[in-house]
Amino acid sequence: MNREELLKAIDEKYEAMGQNPDVHLSGLLHAEPMTYWDFANVDALLSLQIQRTQLKDEMVFIMYHQVNELLFKMILWEIAQIAEEEEIQPEKFTMHLGRISRYFDVLANSFTVMGDGMELEQYMKFRDTLTPASGFQSAQYRQIEIASTELINLIDLRFRATIDRDTPFEHAFEHMYWQAAGKDYKTRKKNALLTNFEKKYKRTLIDWMKDYNTVNLWTKFKQLPDSYQQNIDLVNAMRHYDYTVNIKWVMHHYNSAAKYLGEAAATGGSDWHKYMHPKYQKRIFFPDLWEQEEKDNWGITNLEEIKILNDL
C-alpha cells in the first residue's frame, strides 16, 4: 500500500467511526514512539513476584507458576477463536489446536525448571507458608478443561452415571472430578482449599460452563460435517491435544510433585496421588477418538506412547 492509499484508508477508517481523521493524525504526530518495555509492560510484569519468605528458591516457584498462568491465557485465547467461529473449516480448527498443543508441550516439558530448580530443603520450608493455597486453585486451568470438552467427561468417574445434559450446572459443578481434592463425600464437608477456591471462582466457572456448553472443542468437532470429522490432520490434532493435556502434562506434574512430596499431602491437604493420576479419573476430552483398549488403559501404561505419537 503506497502513501496515498494508506492515507485514504485512514480517512475511511475514522470517517466510518464518525471521527475526524485529521485529529487522529495530529495525535500521532505528538505521540511518543513505542518501546519494547512499554509494549510488554515489562516493569509491571517484573513487579509481580512477591516472596512470603526469605528462602531464595521460593522465587523460582512463584515465577514458574506465573509463567504457567500466562500460557494458560494463551491457550484460552486460541480456544475462543475456535468457539467463536460459526462455520469453522478443518484447517483453521487444526491450526489453533496445533498452537494449543505447542503451549501444552512447553508446559509439559518445563517441569524440570521447577523439579530441578529448587532445593528440597528450601521447598519443604516455604511450602508451609503457602498452605492452604495450591495449584489446584488455578481458575484458568479449570476454564481450559471446561472449554475443551463436554461436562460429563469432567465429572468424577464415580458419579457420571447419575448426570446427563439436563443436569443443572450447579449440580454438575459439585461433582467435577477435582472436587475430590477437597471434599469428603461421606460428610459433604469441604476443606479450606476448596472453600476458598469456590468463594472466589464458583460463580465465574458456572457461567463459563454455560458459555461453553455448546461451543466447547469436543462439541464443536461433533457439529462439523462428517467429511470434516474424517479429516486426518484434524483428528490427529485432537488426539495429540487430548494426550498431551490429560496424560503427558499431568504425569510430568505428578512426577514433579512426587519428587518433593513423596507420601506427604499437598499444600491444600489433598490426597494428590488419586486426584492427579489419570488412571483414577480417566479424564479424556475426546473419548470417541480413542479405541476402547486405549481408554481402558488410560494412564495405567504409556499407551504405547511411541506408536501413538507416530500416528499423530
C-alpha positions as CSV (number, residue, x, y, z in Angstrom):
1,M,0.0,0.0,0.0
2,N,1.6,3.3,-1.1
3,R,1.4,6.6,0.9
4,E,-1.7,7.9,-0.9
5,E,-3.6,4.6,-0.5
6,L,-2.6,4.5,3.2
7,L,-3.9,8.0,3.9
8,K,-7.1,7.2,2.1
9,A,-7.6,4.0,4.2
10,I,-7.0,6.0,7.3
11,D,-9.6,8.6,6.3
12,E,-12.1,5.9,5.5
13,K,-11.5,4.1,8.8
14,Y,-12.1,7.1,11.0
15,E,-14.9,8.6,8.9
16,A,-16.7,5.3,9.3
17,M,-16.4,5.7,13.0
18,G,-17.7,9.3,12.9
19,Q,-14.3,10.6,13.8
20,N,-12.2,13.3,12.2
21,P,-9.1,11.6,10.7
22,D,-7.0,14.8,11.0
23,V,-7.4,14.8,14.8
24,H,-6.0,11.3,15.0
25,L,-3.2,12.1,12.6
26,S,-2.4,15.1,14.8
27,G,-2.4,12.9,17.9
28,L,0.1,10.5,16.1
29,L,2.4,13.5,15.4
30,H,2.7,14.2,19.1
31,A,2.8,10.6,20.4
32,E,5.9,9.0,21.8
33,P,7.4,6.1,19.8
34,M,6.6,2.6,21.1
35,T,9.3,0.8,23.1
36,Y,9.6,-2.8,24.0
37,W,9.3,-2.2,27.7
38,D,6.0,-0.3,27.1
39,F,4.6,-2.8,24.7
40,A,5.2,-5.7,27.0
41,N,4.7,-3.8,30.2
42,V,7.9,-5.2,31.5
43,D,8.2,-3.1,34.6
44,A,4.7,-4.0,35.8
45,L,5.3,-7.7,34.9
46,L,8.5,-7.9,36.9
47,S,7.0,-6.2,39.9
48,L,4.5,-9.1,40.5
49,Q,6.9,-11.6,42.1
50,I,6.4,-11.1,45.9
51,Q,8.0,-13.6,48.2
52,R,6.5,-14.7,51.5
53,T,9.7,-16.0,52.9
54,Q,13.5,-15.2,52.7
55,L,14.2,-18.6,51.0
56,K,15.7,-17.9,47.6
57,D,14.1,-20.8,45.8
58,E,10.6,-19.6,46.6
59,M,11.2,-17.1,43.7
60,V,11.6,-20.0,41.3
61,F,8.3,-21.4,42.5
62,I,6.5,-18.1,42.1
63,M,7.8,-17.2,38.7
64,Y,7.2,-20.8,37.3
65,H,3.6,-20.7,38.2
66,Q,3.2,-17.2,36.8
67,V,4.6,-18.4,33.5
68,N,2.1,-21.2,33.6
69,E,-0.8,-18.8,34.0
70,L,0.4,-16.7,31.1
71,L,0.5,-19.9,28.9
72,F,-3.0,-20.8,30.2
73,K,-4.2,-17.4,29.0
74,M,-2.7,-18.0,25.6
75,I,-4.4,-21.4,25.4
76,L,-7.8,-19.9,26.3
77,W,-7.2,-17.2,23.6
78,E,-6.8,-19.9,21.0
79,I,-9.8,-22.0,22.2
80,A,-12.0,-18.9,22.0
81,Q,-11.1,-18.4,18.3
82,I,-12.4,-21.9,17.6
83,A,-15.5,-21.5,19.7
84,E,-16.5,-18.2,18.2
85,E,-16.1,-19.3,14.5
86,E,-19.6,-20.3,13.4
87,E,-18.6,-22.4,10.4
88,I,-15.0,-23.3,11.1
89,Q,-13.0,-25.0,8.5
90,P,-10.9,-28.1,9.5
91,E,-7.7,-26.3,8.5
92,K,-8.4,-23.4,10.9
93,F,-9.6,-25.8,13.6
94,T,-6.3,-27.8,13.2
95,M,-4.2,-24.7,13.2
96,H,-5.5,-23.4,16.5
97,L,-5.3,-26.9,18.1
98,G,-1.7,-27.0,17.0
99,R,-1.0,-23.8,18.7
100,I,-2.7,-25.0,21.9
101,S,-0.8,-28.3,21.9
102,R,2.5,-26.4,21.4
103,Y,1.7,-24.4,24.5
104,F,0.9,-27.5,26.5
105,D,4.1,-29.2,25.1
106,V,6.0,-26.2,26.6
107,L,4.2,-26.7,29.9
108,A,4.7,-30.4,30.0
109,N,8.4,-30.2,29.1
110,S,9.1,-27.4,31.6
111,F,8.7,-29.2,34.8
112,T,12.4,-29.8,35.1
113,V,12.7,-26.0,35.6
114,M,10.9,-26.4,38.9
115,G,11.7,-30.0,39.5
116,D,15.5,-29.5,39.2
117,G,15.4,-25.8,40.1
118,M,14.6,-25.9,43.8
119,E,16.4,-27.4,46.8
120,L,14.2,-29.9,48.6
121,E,15.1,-28.5,52.0
122,Q,14.1,-25.0,50.9
123,Y,10.8,-26.2,49.3
124,M,9.8,-28.1,52.4
125,K,10.1,-25.0,54.4
126,F,8.5,-22.4,52.2
127,R,5.6,-24.7,51.2
128,D,4.2,-24.3,54.7
129,T,3.7,-20.6,54.1
130,L,1.6,-21.5,51.1
131,T,-0.9,-23.6,53.0
132,P,-3.8,-23.9,52.1
133,A,-3.0,-22.5,48.6
134,S,-2.5,-24.9,45.8
135,G,-2.0,-25.0,42.0
136,F,-5.4,-26.7,42.2
137,Q,-6.8,-23.2,42.5
138,S,-5.9,-22.1,39.0
139,A,-9.2,-21.0,37.6
140,Q,-7.8,-20.6,34.2
141,Y,-6.8,-24.3,34.1
142,R,-10.4,-25.2,35.1
143,Q,-11.7,-22.9,32.3
144,I,-9.4,-24.7,29.8
145,E,-10.9,-28.1,30.8
146,I,-14.5,-26.8,30.6
147,A,-13.8,-25.2,27.2
148,S,-12.2,-28.4,25.9
149,T,-14.9,-31.0,26.4
150,E,-18.5,-31.8,27.5
151,L,-19.0,-31.6,31.2
152,I,-19.8,-35.3,31.5
153,N,-16.1,-36.0,30.7
154,L,-15.0,-33.9,33.7
155,I,-17.4,-35.4,36.2
156,D,-15.9,-37.6,38.9
157,L,-15.9,-41.1,37.5
158,R,-18.0,-42.4,40.4
159,F,-20.9,-40.1,39.6
160,R,-21.0,-40.0,35.8
161,A,-23.9,-42.4,35.5
162,T,-26.1,-40.0,37.6
163,I,-25.5,-37.0,35.4
164,D,-26.6,-36.0,31.9
165,R,-27.0,-32.9,29.8
166,D,-30.2,-32.0,31.7
167,T,-28.4,-31.9,35.0
168,P,-28.3,-28.3,36.5
169,F,-24.9,-26.7,36.1
170,E,-24.7,-26.2,39.9
171,H,-25.1,-29.9,40.5
172,A,-22.6,-30.8,37.8
173,F,-20.1,-28.4,39.4
174,E,-20.4,-30.2,42.7
175,H,-19.4,-33.4,41.0
176,M,-16.5,-32.2,38.9
177,Y,-13.5,-34.6,39.3
178,W,-11.4,-32.0,41.0
179,Q,-13.9,-31.8,43.9
180,A,-12.2,-34.9,45.2
181,A,-9.2,-32.8,46.1
182,G,-11.1,-31.0,48.8
183,K,-14.3,-32.8,49.7
184,D,-15.2,-35.6,52.0
185,Y,-18.1,-37.3,50.0
186,K,-19.4,-39.0,53.1
187,T,-19.8,-35.9,55.2
188,R,-20.0,-33.4,52.3
189,K,-17.6,-31.2,54.2
190,K,-15.1,-29.2,52.1
191,N,-11.6,-28.2,53.2
192,A,-10.2,-24.7,53.1
193,L,-8.5,-25.3,49.7
194,L,-11.9,-25.9,48.1
195,T,-13.9,-23.5,50.1
196,N,-11.6,-20.6,49.3
197,F,-11.5,-21.5,45.6
198,E,-15.3,-21.7,45.4
199,K,-15.7,-18.4,47.2
200,K,-13.7,-16.6,44.5
201,Y,-14.4,-18.6,41.4
202,K,-17.6,-20.8,41.7
203,R,-19.9,-18.3,40.0
204,T,-17.4,-17.5,37.3
205,L,-16.9,-21.1,36.5
206,I,-20.6,-21.9,36.4
207,D,-21.1,-19.0,34.0
208,W,-18.2,-20.4,32.0
209,M,-19.9,-23.8,31.8
210,K,-23.0,-22.2,30.4
211,D,-20.9,-20.2,27.9
212,Y,-19.1,-23.2,26.6
213,N,-21.9,-25.8,26.9
214,T,-22.4,-25.9,23.1
215,V,-19.2,-24.4,21.8
216,N,-16.5,-26.4,23.7
217,L,-13.9,-28.1,21.4
218,W,-15.5,-31.5,21.6
219,T,-19.0,-30.3,20.8
220,K,-17.7,-28.0,18.0
221,F,-15.9,-31.0,16.5
222,K,-19.1,-33.2,16.6
223,Q,-21.0,-30.4,14.9
224,L,-18.8,-30.4,11.9
225,P,-19.9,-32.1,8.7
226,D,-18.9,-35.8,8.6
227,S,-16.3,-35.2,5.9
228,Y,-14.6,-32.7,8.2
229,Q,-14.7,-35.1,11.1
230,Q,-12.8,-37.6,9.0
231,N,-10.0,-35.1,8.2
232,I,-6.9,-37.0,9.4
233,D,-5.0,-33.8,10.3
234,L,-7.8,-32.6,12.5
235,V,-8.3,-36.0,14.2
236,N,-4.6,-36.3,14.9
237,A,-4.5,-32.7,16.3
238,M,-7.5,-33.6,18.6
239,R,-5.8,-36.8,19.8
240,H,-2.5,-35.0,20.3
241,Y,-4.1,-32.3,22.4
242,D,-6.0,-34.8,24.5
243,Y,-3.0,-37.0,25.1
244,T,-0.7,-34.0,25.8
245,V,-3.0,-32.4,28.4
246,N,-4.5,-35.5,30.1
247,I,-1.5,-37.8,30.3
248,K,1.7,-36.1,29.3
249,W,1.2,-32.8,31.2
250,V,-0.5,-34.5,34.1
251,M,2.2,-37.1,34.6
252,H,5.0,-34.6,34.4
253,H,3.2,-32.7,37.1
254,Y,2.6,-35.8,39.1
255,N,6.2,-36.9,38.9
256,S,7.5,-33.5,39.9
257,A,5.2,-33.5,42.9
258,A,6.3,-37.0,43.8
259,K,10.0,-35.8,43.8
260,Y,9.3,-33.2,46.5
261,L,6.3,-34.5,48.4
262,G,6.8,-38.3,48.5
263,E,3.9,-39.6,50.5
264,A,3.1,-36.2,52.1
265,A,-0.1,-34.3,51.5
266,A,-0.2,-31.5,49.0
267,T,-0.3,-27.9,50.4
268,G,-4.0,-27.9,50.1
269,G,-4.2,-31.1,52.1
270,S,-5.5,-33.3,49.3
271,D,-4.6,-36.9,48.5
272,W,-2.8,-35.7,45.4
273,H,-2.0,-39.2,44.2
274,K,-5.6,-40.1,43.4
275,Y,-6.5,-36.6,42.5
276,M,-3.8,-36.2,39.9
277,H,-3.1,-39.6,38.3
278,P,-5.1,-40.0,35.1
279,K,-5.8,-43.7,35.8
280,Y,-8.2,-42.9,38.6
281,Q,-10.5,-40.3,36.9
282,K,-9.8,-41.2,33.3
283,R,-10.1,-37.6,32.1
284,I,-10.5,-37.8,28.3
285,F,-11.6,-34.8,26.4
286,F,-12.5,-36.6,23.1
287,P,-13.5,-40.2,24.1
288,D,-14.8,-41.2,20.7
289,L,-11.4,-40.6,19.1
290,W,-9.8,-43.4,21.1
291,E,-10.0,-47.1,20.9
292,Q,-11.6,-48.9,23.9
293,E,-8.3,-50.5,24.8
294,E,-6.6,-47.1,24.9
295,K,-9.4,-45.8,27.2
296,D,-9.3,-48.8,29.4
297,N,-5.5,-48.3,29.9
298,W,-5.7,-44.5,30.2
299,G,-2.8,-43.5,32.5
300,I,-2.0,-47.1,33.5
301,T,0.5,-47.7,30.8
302,N,2.2,-45.2,28.4
303,L,-0.5,-46.2,25.8
304,E,2.3,-47.4,23.6
305,E,3.4,-43.8,23.5
306,I,5.8,-44.2,20.6
307,K,3.1,-45.7,18.4
308,I,0.6,-43.0,19.3
309,L,2.9,-40.1,18.7
310,N,3.9,-41.7,15.4
311,D,0.2,-41.9,14.5
312,L,-0.2,-38.2,15.4
